[in-house]
Amino acid sequence: MKEFELIGRYFKRPAPSALLGVGDDAAIVRPTPGCDMHMSVDMLVEGRHFFADVAPRALGHKTLAVNLSDLAAMGARARWALLSIALPQADEAWVAEFAAGFHALAAEHGVELIGGDTTCGPLTLSVTVLGETPAGQALRRDAARVGDDVWVSGELGLGALAVRRRLGWLEVDDAALLQTAQRKLEYPEPRLALGSLLLPFAHAAADVSDGLMADLGHILAASGVAGEVWAGSLPSDPRLEALRPRYLDCLAAGGDDYELVFTAPADLRQQVEAAAAQCACRVSRIGRIVAGQGGRLLDAAGDTIPLKKEGYDHFG
C-alpha cells in the first residue's frame, strides 16, 4: 500500500470543528474566543516506551492517551491531534488495528485528527495535541502554595508492576492482578474530565508519567516549595496492599500511571472530593506542601524513605 492510500484509508476522518483537516499542506483551526490554546507533543519509540509485541490496537490507544494526559494536567479540553508515524513496513492489518485504537479514544474525548506525517523507518510514534482552557484559568506547575494538600487520582504502581514483571525484575503470581496491571499499562485513561473540573479548586498539577515523586518534583521546583508525601496514603489496587513494602518503588517512582498529581487549598477538600465524584474518579490526599525545596517520601513515623530513583529518566 502506498503512503497516501494508507493515510486516506486509515487516518483521514471528518474534522467538523477544523476549517481544514487532513489532506493539505497544513491544517487550519480557529480557537474558541476567550480561550487559551494548549499544545503538547509526546514521542513513543519501540523498545523504549513499549514492547515490540504489544497489540497494535492497544498501542493506538496509548499513543493518543499519553498526550491527552498532558492536557488533562492543565485542565484543558482536548480539541485536535496530529499524528506522525514511522513504520518499518506498510502492514495494512497492523495499521488498521492501530488506527482503530487511536480513533476510538479520540471519539471518546471529542478529539479530531487534523494532520500528521508518515514515513518508513523504525517504529516511532509522535502525537501533537491541542486543547483549550478559559483564558487565564489553566492549571500550571508553578502555582503550588505552602499549606496546600497534595492529591493524586486513581491508583498507582500497576503499569510499573507490569513492566517490571515483563523484564523479570519482580515475581508476581496473581494472574488476575497481572491482567489488571497489563490493562493499565496498555490502556491508560487520561483524566480529562477530572482536570477540567479541578480548574476552580486546584492550584498546580502535573500528569504522573515518569513516577509520582519525579512528577511532583516538577511542581515543587517550578513553585519554589517543598513537599511531604505519606507512603501509607499512596493509593493502590487492594491486592497490592499486602505487598506494599516490596512494591513501594512501583507506587512512588514506577511511572506509566498517567494519573494526575495536584495541589489544592486544605479548606477546599470537600470541593475536590465532589469534583472527583462527579466524574467517578478516585482521588487520594497523599501529602502536603511545605516551605523549602524538594520532595520527601515519609513513613508512618515521619522518617524519610530513601528511593533508588524518583522516576524514569530517558537518558538515565
C-alpha positions in Angstrom: 0.0 0.0 0.0 1.3 3.4 -0.9 1.7 6.2 1.6 -1.2 8.4 0.6 -3.5 5.4 0.2 -2.6 4.4 3.8 -3.3 7.9 5.1 -6.6 8.2 3.2 -7.9 4.9 4.3 -6.9 4.8 7.9 -6.2 8.3 9.1 -8.3 10.7 7.1 -11.5 11.4 9.1 -14.1 14.2 9.2 -13.0 17.1 11.3 -16.1 19.3 11.6 -14.6 21.8 14.1 -11.5 22.4 11.9 -11.5 24.8 9.0 -9.3 22.4 7.1 -8.2 18.9 8.3 -6.1 16.1 6.8 -5.3 16.4 3.1 -3.5 19.7 2.6 0.0 21.0 3.5 -1.3 22.2 6.9 -4.4 22.1 8.9 -6.4 25.2 9.8 -8.2 25.6 13.1 -9.9 28.5 14.8 -9.6 28.6 18.6 -12.6 29.3 20.7 -12.9 33.0 21.6 -11.9 33.7 25.1 -9.8 30.6 25.5 -6.1 29.9 25.8 -4.6 27.3 23.4 -2.5 24.4 24.8 -0.1 22.4 22.7 1.8 19.3 23.7 3.8 16.6 21.9 5.0 13.2 23.0 7.0 10.5 21.2 6.9 6.8 21.7 9.7 4.6 20.5 9.6 0.8 20.2 11.9 -0.8 22.8 12.0 2.4 24.9 8.3 3.2 25.5 6.6 -0.1 24.5 7.4 -3.7 23.9 7.7 -4.9 20.3 4.9 -7.4 20.6 2.3 -5.0 22.0 -1.1 -5.3 20.3 -1.5 -2.6 17.7 -4.9 -1.6 18.9 -3.6 -1.1 22.4 -0.6 0.9 21.0 -3.0 3.1 19.1 -4.9 3.9 22.3 -1.8 4.6 24.3 -0.2 6.8 21.7 -3.0 9.3 22.0 -3.7 8.7 25.7 -0.3 9.7 26.9 -0.7 13.0 25.1 -4.2 13.7 26.3 -2.9 13.1 29.8 -0.7 16.2 29.5 -3.8 18.3 28.5 -5.7 16.8 31.5 -3.0 18.0 33.8 -3.6 21.6 32.7 -7.4 21.3 33.0 -7.7 21.6 29.2 -10.5 20.5 26.9 -8.9 18.4 24.1 -9.7 19.5 20.6 -7.3 18.4 17.9 -4.4 16.0 17.3 -1.7 15.5 14.7 -0.1 12.1 14.3 3.4 11.3 12.8 4.3 7.7 12.4 7.4 5.9 11.2 6.6 2.3 10.1 9.2 -0.5 9.2 6.7 -1.5 6.5 3.1 -0.7 5.4 1.4 -3.7 7.1 -2.2 -2.9 6.4 -3.6 -5.2 9.0 -1.4 -3.7 11.7 -2.2 -0.2 10.6 -5.9 -0.9 10.6 -5.8 -2.1 14.3 -3.6 0.7 15.4 -5.9 3.3 13.8 -9.0 1.6 15.4 -7.4 2.1 18.8 -6.4 5.6 18.2 -9.7 6.7 16.7 -11.8 5.0 19.4 -10.1 7.1 22.1 -10.3 10.2 20.0 -14.0 9.8 19.6 -14.5 9.2 23.3 -12.9 12.6 24.1 -14.1 14.6 21.1 -10.6 14.8 19.5 -10.3 15.4 15.8 -7.2 14.1 13.8 -6.3 17.0 11.6 -2.9 16.1 10.1 0.5 14.5 10.6 3.1 12.6 8.6 4.1 9.0 7.7 7.4 7.6 6.7 9.4 4.4 6.6 11.7 3.6 9.5 12.0 2.0 12.9 8.6 2.1 14.6 8.2 5.5 16.2 5.0 7.4 17.0 4.6 11.1 17.7 1.4 12.9 18.5 0.8 16.6 19.0 -2.4 17.5 20.8 -4.1 20.9 21.0 -6.6 21.9 23.7 -8.2 24.9 25.3 -8.9 26.4 28.7 -10.8 29.5 29.6 -8.3 32.4 29.4 -6.0 32.6 32.4 -7.5 29.6 34.2 -5.1 26.8 33.2 -3.6 24.6 35.9 0.2 25.1 35.9 3.2 23.5 37.7 4.3 26.8 39.2 1.3 27.6 41.3 1.6 25.3 44.4 1.4 27.1 47.7 2.6 26.3 51.2 -0.3 24.8 53.1 -1.8 23.1 50.0 -2.8 19.5 50.2 -1.2 17.1 47.7 -3.7 14.8 45.9 -3.4 12.1 43.3 -6.0 10.5 41.1 -6.7 6.8 40.5 -4.3 4.0 41.6 -0.5 4.0 41.3 2.0 1.3 40.5 0.1 -1.1 38.2 1.8 0.0 35.0 5.2 -0.2 36.5 4.4 -3.6 38.0 3.5 -5.0 34.5 6.8 -3.6 33.1 9.0 -5.0 35.8 7.3 -8.3 35.8 7.9 -8.5 32.0 11.6 -7.6 32.4 12.0 -10.2 35.1 12.7 -7.8 37.9 9.7 -8.8 40.0 7.9 -12.1 40.7 4.1 -11.8 40.7 2.0 -15.0 41.0 -1.5 -13.4 41.0 -2.7 -13.9 37.4 -5.8 -11.7 37.8 -3.6 -8.9 39.3 -1.2 -9.2 36.4 -4.0 -8.9 33.9 -5.2 -5.7 35.6 -1.7 -4.3 35.6 -1.2 -5.1 31.9 -4.5 -3.4 31.1 -3.4 -0.3 33.0 -0.1 -0.3 31.1 -1.6 -0.7 27.7 -4.9 1.2 28.1 -4.2 4.2 30.3 -7.2 6.6 30.7 -6.4 10.3 30.5 -8.1 12.2 33.3 -9.5 15.0 31.1 -12.9 15.2 33.0 -11.2 15.5 36.4 -8.7 18.1 35.2 -11.4 20.3 33.8 -13.5 20.0 37.0 -10.5 20.9 39.1 -10.0 24.3 37.4 -11.8 26.3 40.1 -10.1 24.5 43.1 -6.6 23.2 42.3 -3.5 25.4 42.3 -1.0 23.3 40.4 -1.0 19.9 38.6 1.1 17.5 36.6 0.5 14.2 35.0 2.2 11.2 36.5 4.0 9.6 33.6 7.6 9.2 34.9 6.8 8.4 38.5 4.9 10.2 41.3 7.9 11.7 43.2 9.6 12.8 39.9 6.5 14.4 38.5 5.5 16.0 41.9 9.1 17.2 41.9 8.5 19.3 38.8 5.7 21.1 40.6 7.8 21.7 43.6 10.7 23.0 41.6 8.6 25.3 39.5 6.7 26.6 42.5 9.7 27.1 44.8 8.3 24.9 47.6 8.8 21.5 49.2 6.5 18.5 49.5 5.9 15.8 52.0 4.3 12.6 50.7 2.9 9.9 53.1 3.9 6.5 51.8 0.9 4.9 53.6 -1.5 7.0 51.8 -0.4 6.2 48.2 -3.5 4.6 46.5 -3.0 1.2 45.0 -5.0 -1.9 43.9 -6.3 -3.7 47.1 -4.4 -6.8 46.0 -1.1 -4.9 46.3 -1.7 -3.8 49.9 -0.1 -6.9 51.5 2.9 -6.4 49.2 3.2 -2.7 49.7 6.7 -2.6 51.2 8.0 -4.8 48.5 6.5 -2.7 45.7 6.7 0.7 47.2 9.0 1.9 44.5 6.4 1.0 41.9 3.9 3.2 43.7 6.2 6.1 44.4 8.5 6.1 41.4 7.4 3.5 38.9 5.8 5.6 36.1 3.3 4.6 33.4 0.4 5.7 35.7 -1.0 8.6 33.7 -2.8 9.9 36.7 -2.9 13.5 37.9 -0.9 14.8 40.9 -2.2 18.1 42.0 -2.3 20.6 44.9 -5.3 22.4 46.3 -6.0 24.5 49.5 -6.7 22.5 52.6 -10.1 24.3 53.1 -11.4 23.0 49.7 -11.1 19.3 50.4 -14.9 18.8 50.1 -15.0 20.6 46.7 -12.1 18.4 45.4 -13.8 15.2 46.5 -17.1 16.4 45.0 -15.4 17.1 41.7 -13.9 13.7 41.7 -17.2 12.1 42.5 -18.8 14.0 39.6 -16.6 12.2 37.1 -16.4 8.9 39.0 -12.7 9.2 39.6 -11.0 8.2 42.8 -8.8 10.8 44.4 -6.5 10.4 47.5 -4.9 13.1 49.7 -1.3 11.9 50.0 0.7 14.8 51.4 1.2 18.5 51.8 3.2 21.4 50.5 5.7 22.9 53.0 8.4 25.6 52.9 11.7 24.5 51.5 13.0 22.6 48.5 12.4 19.1 47.1 10.1 16.2 48.0 10.3 13.6 50.7 8.5 10.3 51.0 7.7 9.7 54.7 6.9 6.6 56.7 4.3 6.5 59.5 6.9 7.8 62.0 7.7 10.8 59.7 11.1 9.5 58.7 12.3 9.8 55.1 12.1 6.6 53.0 15.0 6.5 50.6 14.3 5.6 46.9 16.9 4.4 44.4 15.4 6.9 42.0 12.3 9.1 42.0 11.2 8.2 38.4 12.0 7.3 34.9 14.8 9.2 33.0 15.1 8.6 29.3 18.9 9.2 29.5 19.4 7.8 32.9 
